Amino acid sequence: MNSSTKNRLAIRKLVGSGILTALVVVLQLFASGIKIGSVSFTFSLVPIVIGAVLYGPAIGAWLGGVFGLVVTIATVTGMDVGAYMMFEKLPVLTVVLCFLKGIAAGWVSGWLFLILKKAQKATAGIFVAAVACPLVNTGIFSIALLAFYRDIAKLWMGDAYTNVFVYLLLGIIGVNFLVELAINLVLAPAIVRIIGIIQKQN
């Protein structure tokens, strides 16, 4: 590959990453108002998956970090009331959590795709990445909620659930994760087509 081709690919990667970064911000701002109870849905995981698959784990982690930044701003400003309750209790840990779950989701998705791509299973890798992104995002949040914010979870669940574990399984994982997973899986075929078109152009 000559230097001209390398430069062209680098520019396309930079432009593509910039577009996906803007898309993460827009989708997260739009989705922040869509909730069932105290649980909000994250539509911005889709461009994170696309970036992780197209440009690798580092870009996936970058996009996850941008997602984390938007979530952090909504948290510390009180735009997300539930998250602000977490911030009031443990401000530093809450900010770290906002970034960690997004960065890890993008990074893990990118690596899983690379592993399957090397095994000649690129299409399957896209679907695995689409599943892994919400799984890691919700998984890290759920573990942290159970370990450090159990009293806040009790306030969120009110009288709707018998205990925190049931709320975690049915209210957060059962609603939040499954909806985000469904969104990613429904859009996964479109993601496959988009990535195929972009790769052909390259």
C-alpha positions as CSV (number, residue, x, y, z in Angstrom):
1,M,0.0,0.0,0.0
2,N,1.6,3.3,-1.1
3,S,1.6,6.5,0.9
4,S,-1.2,8.1,-1.2
5,T,-3.5,5.2,-0.5
6,K,-2.6,5.3,3.2
7,N,-3.3,9.0,3.4
8,R,-6.7,8.5,1.6
9,L,-7.7,5.8,4.0
10,A,-6.6,7.9,7.0
11,I,-8.7,10.8,5.8
12,R,-11.7,8.6,5.3
13,K,-11.2,7.1,8.8
14,L,-10.9,10.6,10.3
15,V,-14.0,11.8,8.5
16,G,-16.0,8.7,9.2
17,S,-15.1,8.8,12.9
18,G,-16.1,12.5,13.0
19,I,-19.5,11.7,11.5
20,L,-20.1,8.8,14.0
21,T,-18.9,11.0,16.9
22,A,-21.6,13.6,15.9
23,L,-24.2,10.9,15.6
24,V,-23.4,9.5,19.0
25,V,-23.9,13.0,20.5
26,V,-27.2,13.7,18.6
27,L,-28.7,10.2,19.3
28,Q,-27.8,10.4,23.0
29,L,-29.3,13.8,23.4
30,F,-32.4,12.7,21.6
31,A,-32.7,9.4,23.5
32,S,-32.2,10.9,27.0
33,G,-35.8,11.9,27.1
34,I,-37.1,8.4,26.2
35,K,-37.7,6.4,29.4
36,I,-39.8,3.8,31.0
37,G,-39.8,4.7,34.7
38,S,-36.3,5.5,35.7
39,V,-34.7,3.5,32.9
40,S,-33.6,5.3,29.7
41,F,-32.7,3.8,26.4
42,T,-29.4,4.2,24.6
43,F,-29.8,4.5,20.8
44,S,-26.3,5.8,20.5
45,L,-24.8,2.3,20.9
46,V,-25.5,1.7,17.1
47,P,-22.9,4.2,15.8
48,I,-20.5,2.9,18.5
49,V,-20.8,-0.6,17.0
50,I,-20.4,0.7,13.5
51,G,-17.2,2.6,14.5
52,A,-15.8,-0.3,16.4
53,V,-16.3,-2.6,13.4
54,L,-15.2,-0.2,10.7
55,Y,-12.2,1.3,12.4
56,G,-11.2,-1.0,15.3
57,P,-11.4,-1.1,19.1
58,A,-9.6,2.2,19.6
59,I,-12.3,4.1,17.7
60,G,-15.0,2.1,19.4
61,A,-13.5,3.1,22.7
62,W,-13.3,6.8,21.6
63,L,-17.0,6.7,20.5
64,G,-17.9,5.1,23.8
65,G,-16.0,7.8,25.6
66,V,-17.9,10.5,23.7
67,F,-21.1,8.7,24.7
68,G,-19.8,8.7,28.3
69,L,-19.1,12.4,28.1
70,V,-22.7,13.2,27.1
71,V,-24.0,11.0,29.8
72,T,-21.7,12.6,32.4
73,I,-22.9,16.1,31.4
74,A,-26.6,15.0,31.7
75,T,-25.7,13.5,35.1
76,V,-23.9,16.3,36.7
77,T,-26.3,19.0,35.5
78,G,-29.3,17.1,36.7
79,M,-30.8,16.6,33.3
80,D,-31.0,12.9,34.2
81,V,-32.6,12.9,37.6
82,G,-31.9,9.3,38.4
83,A,-28.2,9.5,37.5
84,Y,-28.0,12.8,39.5
85,M,-29.0,10.9,42.6
86,M,-26.1,8.6,42.0
87,F,-23.8,11.6,41.4
88,E,-24.9,13.2,44.7
89,K,-24.0,10.0,46.6
90,L,-20.7,9.1,44.9
91,P,-19.6,11.9,42.5
92,V,-16.2,10.6,41.4
93,L,-17.3,7.0,41.0
94,T,-20.4,8.1,39.1
95,V,-18.4,10.0,36.6
96,V,-15.9,7.1,36.2
97,L,-18.8,4.8,35.7
98,C,-20.3,7.0,33.0
99,F,-17.1,6.8,31.0
100,L,-16.1,3.3,31.8
101,K,-19.2,1.5,30.6
102,G,-19.2,3.4,27.3
103,I,-15.5,3.0,26.6
104,A,-15.6,-0.7,27.5
105,A,-18.6,-1.3,25.4
106,G,-16.9,0.1,22.3
107,W,-13.6,-1.5,23.0
108,V,-14.9,-5.0,23.6
109,S,-17.2,-4.8,20.5
110,G,-14.2,-3.9,18.4
111,W,-12.0,-6.7,19.6
112,L,-14.8,-9.3,19.3
113,F,-15.3,-8.3,15.7
114,L,-11.6,-8.4,14.9
115,I,-11.3,-11.9,16.4
116,L,-14.2,-13.3,14.4
117,K,-13.0,-11.4,11.2
118,K,-9.7,-13.2,11.5
119,A,-11.6,-16.5,11.7
120,Q,-13.3,-15.6,8.4
121,K,-16.6,-14.9,10.2
122,A,-17.0,-11.1,9.7
123,T,-20.8,-11.1,9.3
124,A,-21.2,-13.1,12.5
125,G,-18.7,-10.7,14.1
126,I,-20.9,-7.7,13.3
127,F,-23.9,-9.4,15.1
128,V,-21.7,-10.4,18.0
129,A,-20.4,-6.8,18.3
130,A,-24.0,-5.6,18.2
131,V,-24.9,-7.9,21.1
132,A,-21.7,-7.2,23.1
133,C,-22.1,-3.4,23.1
134,P,-25.4,-3.2,25.1
135,L,-24.4,-6.3,27.2
136,V,-21.2,-4.6,28.4
137,N,-22.8,-1.2,28.9
138,T,-25.8,-2.5,30.9
139,G,-23.7,-5.2,32.6
140,I,-21.1,-2.7,34.1
141,F,-23.9,-0.3,35.1
142,S,-25.9,-3.2,36.8
143,I,-22.8,-4.4,38.7
144,A,-22.0,-0.9,40.0
145,L,-25.6,-0.3,40.9
146,L,-25.7,-3.4,43.0
147,A,-22.4,-2.9,44.6
148,F,-22.5,0.9,45.4
149,Y,-26.0,2.3,44.8
150,R,-28.3,-0.3,46.2
151,D,-30.1,2.3,48.4
152,I,-30.8,4.4,45.3
153,A,-32.0,1.4,43.4
154,K,-34.5,0.8,46.2
155,L,-35.8,4.4,45.7
156,W,-36.1,3.9,42.0
157,M,-38.0,0.6,42.2
158,G,-40.5,1.9,44.8
159,D,-43.2,-0.7,45.5
160,A,-43.1,-2.2,42.0
161,Y,-40.6,-4.9,42.9
162,T,-40.0,-7.2,45.9
163,N,-36.2,-6.6,46.1
164,V,-33.3,-5.0,44.4
165,F,-32.2,-8.2,42.6
166,V,-35.7,-8.6,41.0
167,Y,-35.7,-5.0,40.0
168,L,-32.2,-5.4,38.5
169,L,-33.2,-8.5,36.5
170,L,-36.7,-7.3,35.4
171,G,-36.6,-3.5,35.6
172,I,-33.1,-2.7,34.3
173,I,-31.8,-5.8,32.5
174,G,-35.2,-7.0,31.5
175,V,-36.2,-3.7,30.0
176,N,-33.2,-1.6,29.3
177,F,-30.8,-4.3,28.0
178,L,-33.5,-6.2,26.0
179,V,-34.7,-3.0,24.3
180,E,-31.2,-1.9,23.5
181,L,-30.3,-5.4,22.3
182,A,-33.4,-5.5,20.1
183,I,-32.6,-2.1,18.6
184,N,-29.0,-3.3,17.8
185,L,-30.1,-6.6,16.4
186,V,-32.9,-5.1,14.2
187,L,-30.4,-2.6,12.8
188,A,-27.6,-5.1,12.5
189,P,-28.5,-6.2,8.9
190,A,-28.5,-2.5,8.0
191,I,-25.1,-2.1,9.7
192,V,-23.8,-5.1,7.7
193,R,-24.9,-3.4,4.5
194,I,-23.5,0.0,5.4
195,I,-20.1,-1.5,6.4
196,G,-20.0,-3.5,3.2
197,I,-20.6,-0.4,1.1
198,I,-18.0,1.6,2.9
199,Q,-15.4,-1.2,2.7
200,K,-16.0,-1.6,-1.1
201,Q,-15.4,2.2,-1.5
202,N,-12.1,1.8,0.3
